[in-house]
Amino acid sequence: MAILAYVVAAAIGYALGHYLLDGAAAAYASILVSYHLFLGFLVFAADQKKGFSMPILQTIVTHSAVLGLLIALPYMRAHVPFFGLISLLVPGLAPFETKWLFSGDGRVTNDNPADDEVPMQNASPDEHEAFRGYLMQKERIFRKPGMSLNQEFNLWIKARAEKKAQASV
């Protein structure tokens, strides 16, 4: 489906640039329209649970920088013999931006709020000291990207309770 969307977006950009507009406007419109059509398709067809991988303002600034790169491409049309073919390849950059800006990588989504119900303040002082010792370790086995310290503590305390239960059996 994505390949069909790519071909349609590139064809619309090509038609806009070669049949409807002239001059610099044709080059800009061809690239920007085809790119945004394919980018829009990728964003709306993506898994909606992921969200932004950066704060919204940083996402806007990064997208603006990518647009600056895309706007710079038509300046090369005087120097590149087959610029019309290169403009067909521009929507191919959209998957990289989609993955980069909208992947949600690095964030751990917690679909089960019951996991956060074990309060850290109910732990004994000995458990807190043992957890501090765990935090000083180089390899922390319960650590995951984007996870809060409280979530890591909950995983650690559950594993510790399971280990104590197995030892007492």
PEZIQUI-V921653 format. One record per residue. N is the residue number from 1. RES is the residue in one small letter. NEAR is the number of other ideal C-beta (glycine too) atoms within 10 Angstrom. Layout:
n & res & near
N & RES & NEAR
N & RES & NEAR
This chain:
n & res & near
1 & m & 7
2 & a & 12
3 & i & 7
4 & l & 9
5 & a & 17
6 & y & 21
7 & v & 13
8 & v & 15
9 & a & 24
10 & a & 21
11 & a & 13
12 & i & 16
13 & g & 24
14 & y & 17
15 & a & 13
16 & l & 18
17 & g & 25
18 & h & 13
19 & y & 9
20 & l & 11
21 & l & 14
22 & d & 10
23 & g & 7
24 & a & 11
25 & a & 13
26 & a & 19
27 & a & 21
28 & y & 18
29 & a & 16
30 & s & 28
31 & i & 26
32 & l & 19
33 & v & 18
34 & s & 28
35 & y & 24
36 & h & 16
37 & l & 20
38 & f & 26
39 & l & 21
40 & g & 14
41 & f & 20
42 & l & 20
43 & v & 14
44 & f & 8
45 & a & 12
46 & a & 15
47 & d & 9
48 & q & 8
49 & k & 8
50 & k & 14
51 & g & 12
52 & f & 13
53 & s & 16
54 & m & 16
55 & p & 9
56 & i & 8
57 & l & 8
58 & q & 12
59 & t & 16
60 & i & 12
61 & v & 11
62 & t & 14
63 & h & 14
64 & s & 9
65 & a & 10
66 & v & 17
67 & l & 15
68 & g & 9
69 & l & 10
70 & l & 18
71 & i & 13
72 & a & 9
73 & l & 20
74 & p & 21
75 & y & 12
76 & m & 11
77 & r & 18
78 & a & 7
79 & h & 7
80 & v & 13
81 & p & 8
82 & f & 9
83 & f & 18
84 & g & 15
85 & l & 10
86 & i & 15
87 & s & 26
88 & l & 21
89 & l & 11
90 & v & 20
91 & p & 26
92 & g & 12
93 & l & 17
94 & a & 24
95 & p & 14
96 & f & 10
97 & e & 18
98 & t & 18
99 & k & 14
100 & w & 15
101 & l & 19
102 & f & 19
103 & s & 16
104 & g & 17
105 & d & 11
106 & g & 10
107 & r & 14
108 & v & 11
109 & t & 9
110 & n & 13
111 & d & 6
112 & n & 7
113 & p & 7
114 & a & 7
115 & d & 12
116 & d & 13
117 & e & 8
118 & v & 16
119 & p & 10
120 & m & 15
121 & q & 5
122 & n & 8
123 & a & 17
124 & s & 8
125 & p & 7
126 & d & 8
127 & e & 16
128 & h & 13
129 & e & 11
130 & a & 15
131 & f & 18
132 & r & 9
133 & g & 9
134 & y & 16
135 & l & 13
136 & m & 8
137 & q & 9
138 & k & 4
139 & e & 5
140 & r & 12
141 & i & 10
142 & f & 15
143 & r & 15
144 & k & 11
145 & p & 8
146 & g & 12
147 & m & 15
148 & s & 11
149 & l & 11
150 & n & 11
151 & q & 19
152 & e & 18
153 & f & 20
154 & n & 19
155 & l & 16
156 & w & 20
157 & i & 18
158 & k & 13
159 & a & 12
160 & r & 15
161 & a & 12
162 & e & 10
163 & k & 10
164 & k & 10
165 & a & 9
166 & q & 8
167 & a & 7
168 & s & 6
169 & v & 5
